[in-house]
Amino acid sequence: DEETYVVGDEETPKGLGREPMPRHVAVIMDGNRRWAKQAGLLTSQGHEAGAKRLMEFVELCFTLGIDTVSDFAFSTENWGREKIEVDCLMSMFQQYLKSKIQYFQSEEIRVSVIGNLAKIPESLLGTIMETEEATKSYKKKHFIVAIDYSGRFDILHACKSIVKKSEQGLIREEDVDETLFERELQTKCTEFPSPDLLIRTSGEQRISNFFLWQLAYTELFF
């Protein structure tokens, strides 16, 4: 829109300072299907356009000095969509990650994929492992993709892990605090597990089971 700034190597948008910049920005990409329908396009074309815009967004965030960007790419509830759309999304995730490995390496961006991942295709799982392995040594920029992610599942899984460790004598009741609990959540992969800012596109004003623990003090922008 008219207030969008283009950021170059030596530029900072007017009114933005480096010091108060968020450390972690999360985004819920919503509305791709509606946008495609309004534009007379296929649903798959809407998702492809969303993926392209996401990478532009990620690049901008890192240019501005933001350390971590999280994308809610596919929720556990999304398995309820039509099979042809789900298959299309899984294929797109795989192709996109595979095509971007060299880019992630050249820009030294660490990629982590979080979620249940139990039902995703073996081929996609292999690409995820390949991407994570190829980028695991990078420290300054971290891109987190949530696939088959559920905030409720994340919390339940953390609770079960703590109970199991308690039964094994590894954790005492007095040891359990917020810091310990956060080490059991899937966002333990990042230095900044709690986003400073959450952006949801399309106008819907919900967090839709995303980062339920992590968003406790996050600014929400719809």
C-alpha positions in Angstrom: 0.0 0.0 0.0 1.0 3.7 0.0 2.8 3.4 3.4 5.0 0.4 2.5 8.7 1.1 2.6 11.4 -0.7 0.5 14.4 -1.5 2.7 17.9 -1.6 1.1 21.2 -2.7 2.7 21.9 0.6 4.2 18.3 1.9 4.8 15.9 1.8 7.7 12.3 2.9 7.2 11.4 6.3 8.5 10.2 6.2 12.1 11.7 2.8 12.8 14.7 2.3 15.1 16.9 -0.7 15.4 16.9 -0.8 19.2 13.1 -1.3 19.8 12.7 -3.7 16.9 11.0 -7.0 17.9 13.2 -10.0 18.4 10.6 -12.5 17.3 7.7 -11.9 14.9 5.1 -14.6 14.2 2.6 -14.6 11.3 -0.6 -16.5 10.7 -1.0 -16.6 6.9 -4.8 -16.5 6.4 -7.0 -15.7 3.4 -5.0 -17.2 0.5 -8.0 -19.2 -0.6 -10.4 -16.3 -0.4 -7.9 -14.1 -2.3 -7.6 -16.7 -5.0 -11.4 -17.0 -5.4 -11.9 -13.2 -5.6 -9.1 -13.1 -8.2 -10.7 -15.9 -10.3 -7.7 -18.2 -9.5 -7.3 -21.8 -8.3 -6.9 -22.4 -4.6 -3.4 -23.8 -5.3 -2.5 -20.5 -6.9 -3.6 -18.6 -3.8 -1.3 -20.7 -1.6 1.6 -20.3 -4.1 1.1 -16.5 -4.0 1.0 -16.6 -0.2 4.3 -18.6 -0.1 6.0 -16.0 -2.3 4.7 -13.1 -0.2 5.8 -15.0 3.0 9.4 -15.1 1.8 9.3 -11.4 1.0 8.1 -10.8 4.5 10.8 -13.0 6.0 13.5 -11.2 4.0 12.2 -7.9 5.2 12.1 -9.0 8.8 15.7 -10.1 8.7 16.8 -6.9 6.9 15.2 -4.9 9.7 17.3 -6.9 12.3 14.6 -9.1 13.6 16.1 -12.4 14.9 13.3 -14.9 14.6 10.3 -15.2 12.3 7.6 -17.9 12.8 5.0 -18.9 10.3 1.9 -20.9 11.1 1.8 -22.8 7.8 -0.5 -25.7 8.5 -2.6 -26.3 11.6 -3.6 -29.7 13.0 -7.2 -28.6 12.1 -6.2 -28.1 8.5 -6.2 -31.9 8.0 -10.0 -31.5 7.8 -9.7 -29.7 4.4 -10.3 -31.5 1.1 -7.7 -34.1 0.4 -6.7 -32.5 -2.9 -5.9 -29.2 -1.2 -4.0 -31.0 1.6 -1.9 -33.0 -0.9 -1.2 -29.8 -2.8 0.0 -28.0 0.4 2.2 -30.9 1.4 3.8 -31.0 -2.1 4.2 -27.2 -2.1 6.0 -27.3 1.3 8.4 -29.9 0.0 9.1 -28.1 -3.2 9.5 -24.8 -1.6 11.9 -26.0 1.2 14.0 -28.0 -1.4 14.2 -25.0 -3.7 15.2 -22.6 -0.9 18.0 -24.6 0.8 20.8 -22.8 -1.1 19.1 -19.5 -0.3 18.9 -20.3 3.4 22.6 -21.3 3.3 23.7 -18.2 1.4 21.8 -15.9 3.8 22.8 -18.0 6.8 19.2 -18.5 7.9 18.5 -21.4 10.3 15.3 -23.3 9.5 13.3 -25.3 12.1 10.0 -27.1 11.4 7.8 -27.7 14.5 4.6 -29.6 14.9 3.3 -33.1 15.4 4.6 -34.2 12.0 3.2 -37.7 12.6 1.0 -37.7 9.5 3.0 -35.7 7.0 4.4 -37.6 3.9 7.8 -39.4 4.3 9.1 -37.4 1.3 8.3 -34.0 3.0 9.8 -35.3 6.3 13.0 -36.1 4.5 13.2 -32.6 3.0 12.5 -31.1 6.4 15.4 -33.1 8.0 17.7 -32.2 5.1 16.9 -28.5 5.4 17.3 -28.4 9.2 20.6 -30.3 9.0 21.9 -27.9 6.2 21.1 -24.8 8.3 21.6 -25.9 11.9 24.8 -24.0 12.5 23.5 -20.5 11.8 22.8 -18.3 14.8 21.7 -14.8 13.8 18.5 -15.5 11.7 16.0 -18.2 12.6 12.9 -19.1 10.5 10.4 -21.4 12.2 7.7 -23.1 10.2 4.8 -24.7 12.0 3.3 -27.7 10.1 0.6 -29.8 11.7 1.0 -27.6 14.8 -1.5 -27.2 17.6 -1.0 -25.0 20.7 -3.0 -27.3 22.8 -1.0 -30.4 21.7 2.2 -28.5 22.4 1.1 -27.8 26.0 -0.2 -31.3 26.5 3.0 -32.8 25.1 5.0 -30.6 27.5 2.9 -31.8 30.5 3.3 -35.4 29.6 7.1 -35.0 29.2 7.3 -33.4 32.7 5.2 -36.2 34.2 7.4 -38.9 32.6 10.6 -37.2 33.9 9.1 -36.9 37.3 8.2 -40.6 37.4 11.8 -41.3 36.4 13.1 -39.1 39.3 14.6 -36.5 37.0 12.3 -33.7 38.1 10.9 -32.7 41.5 7.7 -30.7 42.0 9.6 -27.7 43.2 11.7 -27.8 40.0 8.6 -27.0 37.8 8.4 -23.4 36.9 7.8 -21.3 33.7 11.4 -21.7 32.6 11.4 -25.5 32.9 8.0 -25.7 31.2 9.2 -23.6 28.2 12.1 -26.0 27.7 9.5 -28.7 27.1 7.6 -26.7 24.4 8.4 -27.1 20.7 9.7 -23.5 20.6 12.6 -24.6 22.7 14.4 -24.6 19.4 14.7 -20.8 19.5 16.4 -18.4 21.8 13.3 -16.2 21.7 10.3 -18.6 22.1 7.8 -15.8 22.9 6.9 -13.6 19.9 6.9 -9.8 20.5 4.4 -9.4 17.7 1.8 -11.6 16.0 0.4 -10.6 12.6 -2.6 -12.3 11.1 -3.7 -11.5 7.6 -7.2 -11.5 6.1 -8.9 -9.6 8.9 -9.8 -12.6 11.1 -9.3 -11.7 14.8 -8.4 -15.1 16.3 -5.1 -16.9 17.2 -6.6 -20.3 16.1 -4.7 -22.6 18.5 -1.3 -21.1 17.6 1.4 -20.6 20.3 -1.2 -20.6 23.2 1.5 -20.4 25.9 4.0 -18.3 24.0 1.5 -15.5 23.1 0.7 -14.5 26.7 2.3 -11.1 26.4 2.4 -10.7 22.6 1.1 -7.7 20.7 -1.6 -8.8 18.3 -2.0 -7.1 14.9 -4.9 -8.2 12.6 
